Amino acid sequence: MVQSLLQQMMQLAEHEHKLIEMNSNSEKLQQTYNELLEFKMVFLKDFSSLVLSAVGECYYKVTAEALRVCGELSAPKS
């Protein structure tokens, strides 16, 4: 009887230790997930800014070239 009770107490202590470890791992996993999510949001914001900047620069160059060509076409020929 005492032996059985001691075995159950040992098992209970092992289960408690495993639960504490699982909770700790879960908290670490949640923290890592949140950090990665934040990194993703920053990356997407920076990437979209970079793309918009590149598109804007390309648009500016195309527009400037179109205006130059139109100016040449409409200029009086001598």
Secondary structure, DSSP 8 states (H G I E B T S, - for coil): -HHHHHHHHHHHHHHHHHHHHHHHHHHHHHHHHHHHHHHHHHHHHHHHHHHHHHHHHHHHHHHHHHHHHHHHHHS---
